[in-house]
């Protein structure tokens, strides 16, 4: 009988070893997947896309012409435009890629003069260039 009890105890160790190996493998797979997903980002789409803009200043009309070259339609309500640090009042509308929006400038533009134009979308600077006013 002693021999039979010894044999019954021999089967316990391999079963526990397999369970431990599977548990360790699952934990390691979880750690590696968390590490990999940390590089891929959080998938949060609340951040604005990076838009590409085309901007033209008209010295004779004192107007700014803005068009988006890419991206989803952009609402002007989440957008701020500045010419030489002067805020430009934008009409409430949606700009789609390729369409042009025109609005008066807060300052008198002189043809041939350079002006800094900044466009901010949801507090993220999207455009910052010096532009020369066209005649």
N, C-alpha and C positions, 0 to 999 in steps of 0.2 A: 504494500500500500504506500509505503514511503516513495517508492519509485513512481507510482501513478501521480502523487501530489507534485513531485518534482516536474513531471512532464506537463501538467496543467499550468504551472507557473511559467514555463518557458514561452508560451504563446502570448503572454501579456506584454513583454518587452517589445517585440516587433510591432505590435499594434500601436503601442504608445509612440514608438519611433516614427511610424508612418504619419500619425496624427500630428506630431511635432513638426515633421518635415513639411507637411501640407500647410500648417499654420505659419511657419516661418516663410514659406514661399509666398503665401497670400500677403503677409505683412510687407515683404520686400517689394512685391508687385505694386502694392498701394503706395509705398514711398516713392518708387520710381515714377509711377503715373502722376503723382502730385508734383514731382520735380519737373517732369516734361510739360505738364499743363501750366506750370508757372511761367514757362517761356512763351507759351502760346497766347497769353493774355487772359483777361477775365471775360471776354465776349460782350462787354458792356458797350451798347451802341448809343449811349446818351451823349458821347463826345461828338462834336461836329466832324464831318469829313473835312479833308483839306481841299478847299476850293481853289481853283485857278481863275484869276480875274483878268479882264482886259479893261483898262481905264484910259479914257481920253478926256482932256480938259479943253474947253473951248473958251478962248480969251474974248472973242467977239460977243458971245452969248452969255458969258459967266455961268456956264453949266458944266456938270460932270456927267460923263456917260460911262456906265458900268455894265459889263456883261460877264456872266460866268461861262467858263469854257468847259466845265465838267461838273460832275456830281449831281446829286438829287436836287429837286427844286428847292430854292432858298427863300425863306420868308424874310422880308426886310425888318420885321419886328424883332428879330434876334441878331440884327446886324448894326454896327456903328461905323460910320465913315468920317474921316477927319482929313481936312486939307490944311496943312501947316498948323496943326493942333486946334483947328476950328471945327466944331461938330457940324456935320451936314445933315439937315433934316431930310429924311427919306420918305417917299410916299409909301403907304401901307400896300404892299403887293407881294407877289411871289415871282422870283426870277428863275427862269429855267435856262438850262445850258443853251447858249447861242442867242438868247434874247437880250435886248439892250434896255436898260433903265436910264432915264435922264432926269436930272433934278437940278435946280439952281444951287449955286455955291454960296457960302456965307461971306465970301470975300470977293472983291473985284479982281478978276484974273487979267493979267497983262500978257498978250501974245508974245511968245518967245521967252518968258520968264519961267523959272523952275519952281515947282511946288512939291512938297512932300505929301504923299497920299497914303493913308493907312486905312485898312479895312479890318475890322474885328468882328468875328462871328462867335457868339456865345463866350465872350471873354477870352477868345483865342485869336491872336494876331494871325491873319491869313494873307495880308498883302501889305507891304511897306516899301514903296519905291518913290523916287523923285521923278516927276513927270513935267514935261515942258508944255505949257499951254499953246494950243494951236490957234492960228488966227481965226 
